[in-house]
Amino acid sequence: MDGLKKLLASKRAWAAIATLLICIAVEVFNVPEAEAEKIAQTAVTLGAALIGGITVSDLGMALKGTKKE
């Protein structure tokens, strides 16, 4: 149960979940193929950039010694 709490507190996990939900919503609402491809590609790119940015920030704070657990 502790692992689930840790996962739900993770900004990276929520960014991945939001990206996945956007891609699912595109399929559910029958967005035309051309637009669906652009939306999904943009969502994945932004999600990956956000996750990467959070990771770099966490690393910098950990190296500096200011990261909270």
RAJORA-V385596 format. One record per helix or strand. SS is the DSSP state (~ for helix, > for strand). FROM is the first residue (numbers start at 0). LEN is the number of residues. If there is no record, write none. Layout:
BEGIN
SS/FROM/LEN
SS/FROM/LEN
END
This chain:
BEGIN
~/1/7
~/10/18
~/32/32
END
